Amino acid sequence: MSAFKIAVFEGDGIGPEIMKPTVDLLRRMSSVAKTYDLTFENLPGGAGCYTDMGESLPKASLAVAGAADAILLSAMGLPDIRYPDGTEITPQIDLRMAFDLFAGIRPVRIPPGGLSPLKMPAGKSVDFVLVRESTEGLFYTQGKGKVEHDEARETLRITRGTSEKLFEFAFNLATDRKAQGQGTGRVTCVDKANVFRAFAFFREIFDKTAGEHPAIEADHAYVDAMALWMVQRPWDFDVLVTENMFGDILSDLGAGLMGGLGVAPSADIGQDHAVFQPCHGSAPDIAGLGVANPFAMVLSAAMMLDWLGLRHNNTEMAKDAARLREAVDGQIIGRKALTGDIGGTARTDEAVAALTDALFAAA
Ligand code: ATP
């Protein structure tokens, strides 16, 4: 039996409303699991924490999170609570920096019968992963940009070290996916190498890493073309790898393709740590109303089980991750107990009750 400690940030806005039921599901899965055991520790962090404690990510929280096997985070930040310089409170970005979580993983899946504003050709389904570099790129000067008189400047930074780690991660991901019968074994570098030297440098490093993975197909796309292709033929892609800002934008496009932010999970992964959180923010407009969609959080938890399972050679965790995904897919395909953001009328607790039934009713 492998024991794993999970650090939990319930965060702000709808954060606690989607985190609590997700942790309940995980606890229940773990309680019947034969080969793994999960324990959870709630940690203060976020805009509410900043108001209460004067810190958005207390050192003690960071230390516990750093010692945990994985970190689950819902959403942090509220528009009205800001640092004295007027910037938003984003401890989720601080966590990426503190733990060097360079690979932002944003899966885009549309199973047959799934949600999508696209008219899907018969027999087509979408299953690709966007890997977004998450510690540098155009976010390098985040909060440190210069505005002088009539000019504003930010800096885009691409380093060889981080790019090599990022591309290695992307090729390994494509290799794992191919081994699992998911994806064709292809990595596409998304850049703007025709205009910017920094991206020509990025592409050069990509090509070198590609040469070390001959079993995986490698190609390139300009980011503007990729935005078009993600809408016109998203079923053609397997693993896309890109810079931070491009990834930020394309991942919301990906979320839109599969029905919206309420169903879009993500993970930020480094060599030794990983944070799993939905793509969406704290949704203050619906906080406290009991109508938040829990699916993105649940799917992020499934990614956590997958990651832990792969790292620790635990096939039961991978199976439970697949069960969570299948239960969410089943509910979406059956258009059963869906929340308002994806066309239903269910409240959060009704959506969770249907999910719980699908997962455990037969047990
Ligand atoms: P951030 O900048 O922190 O990413 P944001 O301001 O872009 O946040 P979100 O908080 O993600 O925005 O919310 C965008 C819209 O999507 C809001 O109208 C919100 O209510 C809706 N939304 C986000 N997450 C969910 C969810 N889980 N369930 C239902 N609606 C959601």
Boltz pocket constraint, residues with backbone or C-beta under 6 A from the ligand:
constraints:
  - pocket:
      binder: B
      contacts: [[A, 14], [A, 76], [A, 77], [A, 261], [A, 262], [A, 279], [A, 280], [A, 281], [A, 282], [A, 283], [A, 284], [A, 285], [A, 286], [A, 291], [A, 292], [A, 293], [A, 294], [A, 296], [A, 339], [A, 341]]
      max_distance: 6.0
